Amino acid sequence: MIFPDQAVRIVIATKPVDFRKGHDGLAAMAHAELGFAPKAGAMVVFRSKRGDRLSFHIPTA
């Protein structure tokens, strides 16, 4: 379980992504396509193309 220290905005990306991109690729996608700047204080939830997995990413750098 993830328990943030403060109030965190959670954004769910509706477009499925390829998890082979890794954490750096997902961070770049959060920045480029969703417009989240580093240290934005939001958690982004991605889903796999098959729809059977989720990945949580907090853009930090």
PDB file with SEQRES, HELIX, SHEET and CRYST1 records, atoms N, CA, C and O in Angstrom:
SEQRES   1 A   61  MET ILE PHE PRO ASP GLN ALA VAL ARG ILE VAL ILE ALA          
SEQRES   2 A   61  THR LYS PRO VAL ASP PHE ARG LYS GLY HIS ASP GLY LEU          
SEQRES   3 A   61  ALA ALA MET ALA HIS ALA GLU LEU GLY PHE ALA PRO LYS          
SEQRES   4 A   61  ALA GLY ALA MET VAL VAL PHE ARG SER LYS ARG GLY ASP          
SEQRES   5 A   61  ARG LEU SER PHE HIS ILE PRO THR ALA                          
HELIX    1 AA1 PHE A   19  LYS A   21  5                                   3    
HELIX    2 AA2 GLY A   22  ALA A   32  1                                  11    
SHEET    1 AA1 3 ARG A   9  ILE A  12  0                                        
SHEET    2 AA1 3 ALA A  42  ARG A  47  1                                        
SHEET    3 AA1 3 LEU A  54  HIS A  57 -1                                        
CRYST1    1.000    1.000    1.000  90.00  90.00  90.00 P 1           1          
ATOM      1  N   MET A   1       0.826  -1.178   0.000  1.00  0.00           N  
ATOM      2  CA  MET A   1       0.000   0.000   0.000  1.00  0.00           C  
ATOM      3  C   MET A   1       0.868   1.239   0.000  1.00  0.00           C  
ATOM      4  O   MET A   1       1.956   1.263   0.575  1.00  0.00           O  
ATOM      5  N   ILE A   2       0.364   2.262  -0.656  1.00  0.00           N  
ATOM      6  CA  ILE A   2       1.053   3.539  -0.719  1.00  0.00           C  
ATOM      7  C   ILE A   2       0.292   4.533   0.142  1.00  0.00           C  
ATOM      8  O   ILE A   2      -0.900   4.759  -0.067  1.00  0.00           O  
ATOM      9  N   PHE A   3       0.979   5.127   1.108  1.00  0.00           N  
ATOM     10  CA  PHE A   3       0.382   6.141   1.961  1.00  0.00           C  
ATOM     11  C   PHE A   3       1.161   7.435   1.797  1.00  0.00           C  
ATOM     12  O   PHE A   3       2.220   7.591   2.405  1.00  0.00           O  
ATOM     13  N   PRO A   4       0.661   8.373   0.987  1.00  0.00           N  
ATOM     14  CA  PRO A   4       1.381   9.635   0.813  1.00  0.00           C  
ATOM     15  C   PRO A   4       1.344  10.472   2.084  1.00  0.00           C  
ATOM     16  O   PRO A   4       0.413  10.383   2.885  1.00  0.00           O  
ATOM     17  N   ASP A   5       2.374  11.282   2.247  1.00  0.00           N  
ATOM     18  CA  ASP A   5       2.482  12.139   3.426  1.00  0.00           C  
ATOM     19  C   ASP A   5       1.464  13.269   3.417  1.00  0.00           C  
ATOM     20  O   ASP A   5       1.044  13.728   4.479  1.00  0.00           O  
ATOM     21  N   GLN A   6       1.068  13.718   2.252  1.00  0.00           N  
ATOM     22  CA  GLN A   6       0.164  14.851   2.136  1.00  0.00           C  
ATOM     23  C   GLN A   6      -0.887  14.545   1.073  1.00  0.00           C  
ATOM     24  O   GLN A   6      -0.880  13.470   0.474  1.00  0.00           O  
ATOM     25  N   ALA A   7      -1.768  15.477   0.848  1.00  0.00           N  
ATOM     26  CA  ALA A   7      -2.791  15.291  -0.182  1.00  0.00           C  
ATOM     27  C   ALA A   7      -2.125  15.208  -1.549  1.00  0.00           C  
ATOM     28  O   ALA A   7      -1.325  16.071  -1.910  1.00  0.00           O  
ATOM     29  N   VAL A   8      -2.452  14.178  -2.299  1.00  0.00           N  
ATOM     30  CA  VAL A   8      -1.853  13.949  -3.606  1.00  0.00           C  
ATOM     31  C   VAL A   8      -2.965  13.836  -4.642  1.00  0.00           C  
ATOM     32  O   VAL A   8      -3.954  13.136  -4.427  1.00  0.00           O  
ATOM     33  N   ARG A   9      -2.800  14.523  -5.753  1.00  0.00           N  
ATOM     34  CA  ARG A   9      -3.753  14.409  -6.847  1.00  0.00           C  
ATOM     35  C   ARG A   9      -3.419  13.144  -7.632  1.00  0.00           C  
ATOM     36  O   ARG A   9      -2.264  12.922  -7.997  1.00  0.00           O  
ATOM     37  N   ILE A  10      -4.432  12.316  -7.892  1.00  0.00           N  
ATOM     38  CA  ILE A  10      -4.245  11.070  -8.635  1.00  0.00           C  
ATOM     39  C   ILE A  10      -4.903  11.220  -9.995  1.00  0.00           C  
ATOM     40  O   ILE A  10      -6.087  11.545 -10.092  1.00  0.00           O  
ATOM     41  N   VAL A  11      -4.121  10.979 -11.051  1.00  0.00           N  
ATOM     42  CA  VAL A  11      -4.602  11.096 -12.419  1.00  0.00           C  
ATOM     43  C   VAL A  11      -4.543   9.713 -13.047  1.00  0.00           C  
ATOM     44  O   VAL A  11      -3.526   9.025 -12.948  1.00  0.00           O  
ATOM     45  N   ILE A  12      -5.637   9.300 -13.698  1.00  0.00           N  
ATOM     46  CA  ILE A  12      -5.678   8.003 -14.357  1.00  0.00           C  
ATOM     47  C   ILE A  12      -5.606   8.231 -15.856  1.00  0.00           C  
ATOM     48  O   ILE A  12      -6.487   8.861 -16.441  1.00  0.00           O  
ATOM     49  N   ALA A  13      -4.545   7.712 -16.477  1.00  0.00           N  
ATOM     50  CA  ALA A  13      -4.383   7.824 -17.925  1.00  0.00           C  
ATOM     51  C   ALA A  13      -5.304   6.802 -18.582  1.00  0.00           C  
ATOM     52  O   ALA A  13      -5.245   5.615 -18.262  1.00  0.00           O  
ATOM     53  N   THR A  14      -6.138   7.251 -19.484  1.00  0.00           N  
ATOM     54  CA  THR A  14      -7.122   6.366 -20.091  1.00  0.00           C  
ATOM     55  C   THR A  14      -6.556   5.584 -21.272  1.00  0.00           C  
ATOM     56  O   THR A  14      -7.098   4.539 -21.632  1.00  0.00           O  
ATOM     57  N   LYS A  15      -5.486   6.067 -21.876  1.00  0.00           N  
ATOM     58  CA  LYS A  15      -4.876   5.388 -23.011  1.00  0.00           C  
ATOM     59  C   LYS A  15      -3.930   4.295 -22.502  1.00  0.00           C  
ATOM     60  O   LYS A  15      -3.057   4.580 -21.682  1.00  0.00           O  
ATOM     61  N   PRO A  16      -4.085   3.052 -22.968  1.00  0.00           N  
ATOM     62  CA  PRO A  16      -3.178   1.989 -22.524  1.00  0.00           C  
ATOM     63  C   PRO A  16      -1.756   2.243 -23.008  1.00  0.00           C  
ATOM     64  O   PRO A  16      -1.550   2.821 -24.075  1.00  0.00           O  
ATOM     65  N   VAL A  17      -0.776   1.808 -22.218  1.00  0.00           N  
ATOM     66  CA  VAL A  17       0.633   2.014 -22.560  1.00  0.00           C  
ATOM     67  C   VAL A  17       1.373   0.683 -22.573  1.00  0.00           C  
ATOM     68  O   VAL A  17       0.913  -0.315 -22.018  1.00  0.00           O  
ATOM     69  N   ASP A  18       2.517   0.699 -23.215  1.00  0.00           N  
ATOM     70  CA  ASP A  18       3.398  -0.461 -23.269  1.00  0.00           C  
ATOM     71  C   ASP A  18       4.326  -0.400 -22.055  1.00  0.00           C  
ATOM     72  O   ASP A  18       5.153   0.506 -21.951  1.00  0.00           O  
ATOM     73  N   PHE A  19       4.193  -1.354 -21.144  1.00  0.00           N  
ATOM     74  CA  PHE A  19       4.981  -1.326 -19.915  1.00  0.00           C  
ATOM     75  C   PHE A  19       6.453  -1.628 -20.146  1.00  0.00           C  
ATOM     76  O   PHE A  19       7.255  -1.490 -19.223  1.00  0.00           O  
ATOM     77  N   ARG A  20       6.830  -2.036 -21.349  1.00  0.00           N  
ATOM     78  CA  ARG A  20       8.247  -2.262 -21.633  1.00  0.00           C  
ATOM     79  C   ARG A  20       9.024  -0.955 -21.642  1.00  0.00           C  
ATOM     80  O   ARG A  20      10.254  -0.969 -21.657  1.00  0.00           O  
ATOM     81  N   LYS A  21       8.323   0.175 -21.633  1.00  0.00           N  
ATOM     82  CA  LYS A  21       8.992   1.480 -21.584  1.00  0.00           C  
ATOM     83  C   LYS A  21       9.732   1.683 -20.272  1.00  0.00           C  
ATOM     84  O   LYS A  21      10.692   2.452 -20.219  1.00  0.00           O  
ATOM     85  N   GLY A  22       9.306   1.014 -19.222  1.00  0.00           N  
ATOM     86  CA  GLY A  22       9.947   1.172 -17.918  1.00  0.00           C  
ATOM     87  C   GLY A  22       9.529   2.459 -17.236  1.00  0.00           C  
ATOM     88  O   GLY A  22       8.715   3.222 -17.757  1.00  0.00           O  
ATOM     89  N   HIS A  23      10.096   2.689 -16.068  1.00  0.00           N  
ATOM     90  CA  HIS A  23       9.720   3.857 -15.278  1.00  0.00           C  
ATOM     91  C   HIS A  23      10.148   5.161 -15.947  1.00  0.00           C  
ATOM     92  O   HIS A  23       9.422   6.154 -15.891  1.00  0.00           O  
ATOM     93  N   ASP A  24      11.319   5.163 -16.575  1.00  0.00           N  
ATOM     94  CA  ASP A  24      11.776   6.389 -17.239  1.00  0.00           C  
ATOM     95  C   ASP A  24      10.893   6.737 -18.425  1.00  0.00           C  
ATOM     96  O   ASP A  24      10.595   7.909 -18.655  1.00  0.00           O  
ATOM     97  N   GLY A  25      10.474   5.735 -19.174  1.00  0.00           N  
ATOM     98  CA  GLY A  25       9.589   5.973 -20.310  1.00  0.00           C  
ATOM     99  C   GLY A  25       8.226   6.469 -19.880  1.00  0.00           C  
ATOM    100  O   GLY A  25       7.644   7.342 -20.525  1.00  0.00           O  
ATOM    101  N   LEU A  26       7.710   5.912 -18.784  1.00  0.00           N  
ATOM    102  CA  LEU A  26       6.420   6.374 -18.267  1.00  0.00           C  
ATOM    103  C   LEU A  26       6.528   7.795 -17.725  1.00  0.00           C  
ATOM    104  O   LEU A  26       5.602   8.593 -17.868  1.00  0.00           O  
ATOM    105  N   ALA A  27       7.664   8.105 -17.103  1.00  0.00           N  
ATOM    106  CA  ALA A  27       7.873   9.471 -16.619  1.00  0.00           C  
ATOM    107  C   ALA A  27       7.922  10.455 -17.778  1.00  0.00           C  
ATOM    108  O   ALA A  27       7.359  11.547 -17.698  1.00  0.00           O  
ATOM    109  N   ALA A  28       8.595  10.068 -18.855  1.00  0.00           N  
ATOM    110  CA  ALA A  28       8.660  10.933 -20.031  1.00  0.00           C  
ATOM    111  C   ALA A  28       7.272  11.111 -20.646  1.00  0.00           C  
ATOM    112  O   ALA A  28       6.931  12.198 -21.112  1.00  0.00           O  
ATOM    113  N   MET A  29       6.481  10.049 -20.647  1.00  0.00           N  
ATOM    114  CA  MET A  29       5.125  10.138 -21.190  1.00  0.00           C  
ATOM    115  C   MET A  29       4.256  11.043 -20.319  1.00  0.00           C  
ATOM    116  O   MET A  29       3.474  11.838 -20.841  1.00  0.00           O  
ATOM    117  N   ALA A  30       4.386  10.931 -19.014  1.00  0.00           N  
ATOM    118  CA  ALA A  30       3.616  11.791 -18.113  1.00  0.00           C  
ATOM    119  C   ALA A  30       3.962  13.255 -18.352  1.00  0.00           C  
ATOM    120  O   ALA A  30       3.100  14.129 -18.266  1.00  0.00           O  
ATOM    121  N   HIS A  31       5.223  13.512 -18.652  1.00  0.00           N  
ATOM    122  CA  HIS A  31       5.649  14.886 -18.893  1.00  0.00           C  
ATOM    123  C   HIS A  31       5.227  15.369 -20.284  1.00  0.00           C  
ATOM    124  O   HIS A  31       4.676  16.461 -20.420  1.00  0.00           O  
ATOM    125  N   ALA A  32       5.484  14.561 -21.311  1.00  0.00           N  
ATOM    126  CA  ALA A  32       5.241  15.001 -22.692  1.00  0.00           C  
ATOM    127  C   ALA A  32       3.763  14.997 -23.066  1.00  0.00           C  
ATOM    128  O   ALA A  32       3.264  15.978 -23.617  1.00  0.00           O  
ATOM    129  N   GLU A  33       3.064  13.916 -22.776  1.00  0.00           N  
ATOM    130  CA  GLU A  33       1.685  13.790 -23.259  1.00  0.00           C  
ATOM    131  C   GLU A  33       0.647  14.314 -22.284  1.00  0.00           C  
ATOM    132  O   GLU A  33      -0.396  14.822 -22.697  1.00  0.00           O  
ATOM    133  N   LEU A  34       0.927  14.195 -20.991  1.00  0.00           N  
ATOM    134  CA  LEU A  34      -0.060  14.633 -20.005  1.00  0.00           C  
ATOM    135  C   LEU A  34       0.247  16.015 -19.441  1.00  0.00           C  
ATOM    136  O   LEU A  34      -0.601  16.622 -18.786  1.00  0.00           O  
ATOM    137  N   GLY A  35       1.455  16.516 -19.693  1.00  0.00           N  
ATOM    138  CA  GLY A  35       1.812  17.866 -19.282  1.00  0.00           C  
ATOM    139  C   GLY A  35       2.181  18.023 -17.822  1.00  0.00           C  
ATOM    140  O   GLY A  35       2.139  19.133 -17.293  1.00  0.00           O  
ATOM    141  N   PHE A  36       2.544  16.926 -17.154  1.00  0.00           N  
ATOM    142  CA  PHE A  36       2.936  17.030 -15.756  1.00  0.00           C  
ATOM    143  C   PHE A  36       4.409  17.348 -15.654  1.00  0.00           C  
ATOM    144  O   PHE A  36       5.258  16.583 -16.111  1.00  0.00           O  
ATOM    145  N   ALA A  37       4.707  18.486 -15.050  1.00  0.00           N  
ATOM    146  CA  ALA A  37       6.084  18.884 -14.842  1.00  0.00           C  
ATOM    147  C   ALA A  37       6.681  18.067 -13.703  1.00  0.00           C  
ATOM    148  O   ALA A  37       5.956  17.587 -12.832  1.00  0.00           O  
ATOM    149  N   PRO A  38       8.002  17.910 -13.710  1.00  0.00           N  
ATOM    150  CA  PRO A  38       8.639  17.248 -12.572  1.00  0.00           C  
ATOM    151  C   PRO A  38       8.274  17.960 -11.269  1.00  0.00           C  
ATOM    152  O   PRO A  38       8.121  19.181 -11.238  1.00  0.00           O  
ATOM    153  N   LYS A  39       8.143  17.208 -10.239  1.00  0.00           N  
ATOM    154  CA  LYS A  39       7.774  17.716  -8.906  1.00  0.00           C  
ATOM    155  C   LYS A  39       6.378  18.315  -8.898  1.00  0.00           C  
ATOM    156  O   LYS A  39       6.099  19.211  -8.102  1.00  0.00           O  
ATOM    157  N   ALA A  40       5.486  17.835  -9.775  1.00  0.00           N  
ATOM    158  CA  ALA A  40       4.133  18.380  -9.870  1.00  0.00           C  
ATOM    159  C   ALA A  40       3.265  17.966  -8.685  1.00  0.00           C  
ATOM    160  O   ALA A  40       2.250  18.605  -8.408  1.00  0.00           O  
ATOM    161  N   GLY A  41       3.651  16.916  -7.995  1.00  0.00           N  
ATOM    162  CA  GLY A  41       2.877  16.473  -6.839  1.00  0.00           C  
ATOM    163  C   GLY A  41       1.658  15.650  -7.192  1.00  0.00           C  
ATOM    164  O   GLY A  41       0.706  15.588  -6.414  1.00  0.00           O  
ATOM    165  N   ALA A  42       1.672  15.018  -8.353  1.00  0.00           N  
ATOM    166  CA  ALA A  42       0.549  14.183  -8.780  1.00  0.00           C  
ATOM    167  C   ALA A  42       1.025  12.760  -8.997  1.00  0.00           C  
ATOM    168  O   ALA A  42       2.175  12.530  -9.369  1.00  0.00           O  
ATOM    169  N   MET A  43       0.139  11.809  -8.764  1.00  0.00           N  
ATOM    170  CA  MET A  43       0.435  10.408  -9.038  1.00  0.00           C  
ATOM    171  C   MET A  43      -0.320  10.030 -10.311  1.00  0.00           C  
ATOM    172  O   MET A  43      -1.520  10.280 -10.429  1.00  0.00           O  
ATOM    173  N   VAL A  44       0.389   9.431 -11.253  1.00  0.00           N  
ATOM    174  CA  VAL A  44      -0.223   9.043 -12.520  1.00  0.00           C  
ATOM    175  C   VAL A  44      -0.358   7.525 -12.535  1.00  0.00           C  
ATOM    176  O   VAL A  44       0.594   6.803 -12.237  1.00  0.00           O  
ATOM    177  N   VAL A  45      -1.550   7.050 -12.886  1.00  0.00           N  
ATOM    178  CA  VAL A  45      -1.825   5.618 -12.967  1.00  0.00           C  
ATOM    179  C   VAL A  45      -1.950   5.253 -14.439  1.00  0.00           C  
ATOM    180  O   VAL A  45      -2.769   5.817 -15.165  1.00  0.00           O  
ATOM    181  N   PHE A  46      -1.124   4.301 -14.869  1.00  0.00           N  
ATOM    182  CA  PHE A  46      -1.162   3.804 -16.236  1.00  0.00           C  
ATOM    183  C   PHE A  46      -1.718   2.386 -16.229  1.00  0.00           C  
ATOM    184  O   PHE A  46      -1.576   1.663 -15.243  1.00  0.00           O  
ATOM    185  N   ARG A  47      -2.362   1.984 -17.348  1.00  0.00           N  
ATOM    186  CA  ARG A  47      -2.817   0.600 -17.470  1.00  0.00           C  
ATOM    187  C   ARG A  47      -2.148  -0.029 -18.678  1.00  0.00           C  
ATOM    188  O   ARG A  47      -1.798   0.651 -19.643  1.00  0.00           O  
ATOM    189  N   SER A  48      -1.978  -1.338 -18.605  1.00  0.00           N  
ATOM    190  CA  SER A  48      -1.305  -2.050 -19.688  1.00  0.00           C  
ATOM    191  C   SER A  48      -2.224  -2.171 -20.891  1.00  0.00           C  
ATOM    192  O   SER A  48      -3.428  -1.933 -20.795  1.00  0.00           O  
ATOM    193  N   LYS A  49      -1.641  -2.546 -22.031  1.00  0.00           N  
ATOM    194  CA  LYS A  49      -2.434  -2.705 -23.249  1.00  0.00           C  
ATOM    195  C   LYS A  49      -3.463  -3.812 -23.100  1.00  0.00           C  
ATOM    196  O   LYS A  49      -4.567  -3.705 -23.634  1.00  0.00           O  
ATOM    197  N   ARG A  50      -3.116  -4.880 -22.378  1.00  0.00           N  
ATOM    198  CA  ARG A  50      -4.068  -5.974 -22.180  1.00  0.00           C  
ATOM    199  C   ARG A  50      -5.119  -5.624 -21.137  1.00  0.00           C  
ATOM    200  O   ARG A  50      -6.156  -6.284 -21.059  1.00  0.00           O  
ATOM    201  N   GLY A  51      -4.866  -4.599 -20.337  1.00  0.00           N  
ATOM    202  CA  GLY A  51      -5.835  -4.174 -19.333  1.00  0.00           C  
ATOM    203  C   GLY A  51      -5.816  -4.988 -18.060  1.00  0.00           C  
ATOM    204  O   GLY A  51      -6.741  -4.902 -17.253  1.00  0.00           O  
ATOM    205  N   ASP A  52      -4.759  -5.785 -17.866  1.00  0.00           N  
ATOM    206  CA  ASP A  52      -4.711  -6.630 -16.679  1.00  0.00           C  
ATOM    207  C   ASP A  52      -3.682  -6.164 -15.643  1.00  0.00           C  
ATOM    208  O   ASP A  52      -3.500  -6.817 -14.616  1.00  0.00           O  
ATOM    209  N   ARG A  53      -3.010  -5.041 -15.906  1.00  0.00           N  
ATOM    210  CA  ARG A  53      -2.004  -4.528 -14.965  1.00  0.00           C  
ATOM    211  C   ARG A  53      -2.111  -3.018 -14.849  1.00  0.00           C  
ATOM    212  O   ARG A  53      -2.551  -2.331 -15.770  1.00  0.00           O  
ATOM    213  N   LEU A  54      -1.696  -2.518 -13.686  1.00  0.00           N  
ATOM    214  CA  LEU A  54      -1.621  -1.080 -13.437  1.00  0.00           C  
ATOM    215  C   LEU A  54      -0.220  -0.729 -12.999  1.00  0.00           C  
ATOM    216  O   LEU A  54       0.463  -1.547 -12.383  1.00  0.00           O  
ATOM    217  N   SER A  55       0.214   0.470 -13.306  1.00  0.00           N  
ATOM    218  CA  SER A  55       1.498   0.975 -12.845  1.00  0.00           C  
ATOM    219  C   SER A  55       1.269   2.380 -12.304  1.00  0.00           C  
ATOM    220  O   SER A  55       0.626   3.209 -12.948  1.00  0.00           O  
ATOM    221  N   PHE A  56       1.793   2.634 -11.130  1.00  0.00           N  
ATOM    222  CA  PHE A  56       1.667   3.945 -10.499  1.00  0.00           C  
ATOM    223  C   PHE A  56       2.998   4.666 -10.655  1.00  0.00           C  
ATOM    224  O   PHE A  56       4.059   4.085 -10.426  1.00  0.00           O  
ATOM    225  N   HIS A  57       2.939   5.904 -11.037  1.00  0.00           N  
ATOM    226  CA  HIS A  57       4.158   6.678 -11.210  1.00  0.00           C  
ATOM    227  C   HIS A  57       3.970   8.060 -10.605  1.00  0.00           C  
ATOM    228  O   HIS A  57       2.960   8.723 -10.839  1.00  0.00           O  
ATOM    229  N   ILE A  58       4.943   8.478  -9.834  1.00  0.00           N  
ATOM    230  CA  ILE A  58       4.949   9.822  -9.270  1.00  0.00           C  
ATOM    231  C   ILE A  58       6.069  10.587  -9.954  1.00  0.00           C  
ATOM    232  O   ILE A  58       7.237  10.332  -9.661  1.00  0.00           O  
ATOM    233  N   PRO A  59       5.759  11.522 -10.861  1.00  0.00           N  
ATOM    234  CA  PRO A  59       6.814  12.263 -11.554  1.00  0.00           C  
ATOM    235  C   PRO A  59       7.658  13.054 -10.568  1.00  0.00           C  
ATOM    236  O   PRO A  59       7.140  13.881  -9.817  1.00  0.00           O  
ATOM    237  N   THR A  60       8.964  12.797 -10.575  1.00  0.00           N  
ATOM    238  CA  THR A  60       9.854  13.495  -9.639  1.00  0.00           C  
ATOM    239  C   THR A  60      11.008  14.167 -10.330  1.00  0.00           C  
ATOM    240  O   THR A  60      11.548  15.144  -9.812  1.00  0.00           O  
ATOM    241  N   ALA A  61      11.401  13.678 -11.475  1.00  0.00           N  
ATOM    242  CA  ALA A  61      12.567  14.301 -12.143  1.00  0.00           C  
ATOM    243  C   ALA A  61      12.460  14.160 -13.637  1.00  0.00           C  
ATOM    244  O   ALA A  61      13.341  14.618 -14.365  1.00  0.00           O  
TER     245      ALA A  61                                                      
END                                                                             
